[in-house]
């Protein structure tokens, strides 16, 4: 039982959110005696050179949102499994009662719809925040071109007013 | 390309670093990523990291990138001693590197030893004749010496081989604009718009060039490109808004004597004028009267 469950669900998965925050959330899913246990651990990488797009409070909120989304997703999948199980049971019941199968019972349909909604919601929250595709949004609107540093010349007016630096490179 | 969010992030980080709030390495990384020219700050904060043994060793292999960045910044600030020391350290670490050879050439340039720099670059080009950066350095060297026509010649030769290099196209366009050769500059900006159609600043620069050229057809095209800039920036580019107003006023003056059948709808300019007035009211309400007077002079405000 344990092995099958482990085969189905990866015991440990590392997710990287699309937004450029330097947080890596490690999800540890362990199966002990059939009941799923979800352990949470957030790991801060040692010295990420990527500058942070979100301040610390924002990152915390994002990780909490992701945790919630993941839990909801697991719940949604469980509901879907339960719907499948109920359908099988219902067909078994029909066979015993020797009736024709006309359609799934109401509670299965309701479960399916609920599971669908929950899974969609989880799939939209867990991978991270969406980035804007509009050209005039704040992230995409280009306000200045980069300095053309390949064509940088040093023979400019700064030469007349050299920077007063008394610091030297020490070794 | 520097987007609005990145610009705010950079300026926040800049004030933080300048006031001693830490984050110097993040700032240097951002400067490198956005390719902005902040040589004085890079020199100051880069040196403070490089002189701190603990901080420097915690960078790992990025240390050498920092040495290169500081060396270029030092040359830009004419702190040639620092640049020389940085290059010496890099040369010791990478004895055979072409990249360090390029830095040495740039140091010669900064010293003003043009002939020696030229010699260094040509020996580097012999090893690898398709080194783009060295070709560009030669163009920059000609420009630094004041031989703009030579720079144009080199740049044209370079663009015949590397046609997709939009930085070079931009440089050529800017050189042409500085020489008031607007037709040639317009061609370069057309190339740039073709290669990167989503950058509003190229549309804006092209429209500026067309407006400067004058003539009815050019003015109409300029107005279209100002309008596309407004479209791409969501109306947040003040220069484009002003451009639309100026173009419509100039078109109106030219078309006054001619037939009035193809008179354009006045909606665009009155919308632009309204947007300008709103923006001024929000950000600089004391200058609103100046703006309304100017717009009245252009006869575009409704």
Interface residues (C-beta under 8 A of the other chain):
Chain A: X47 X49 X50 X51 X52 X53 X134 X135 X136 X137 X138 X139 X140 X141 X142 X143 X144 X145 X146 X147 X148 X149 X150 X151 X152 X153 X154 X155 X158 X159 X162 X163 X165 X167 X168 X169 X170 X171
Chain B: X1 X2 X3 X4 X5 X7 X9 X13 X25 X26 X29 X30 X33 X34 X35 X36 X37 X39 X40 X43 X44 X47 X48 X50 X51 X58 X62 X72 X75 X76 X77 X78 X79 X81 X82 X85 X86 X89 X106 X109 X110 X112 X133 X136 X137 X139 X140 X141 X143 X144 X145 X167 X170 X171 X174 X198 X199 X200 X201 X232 X233 X234 X235 X236
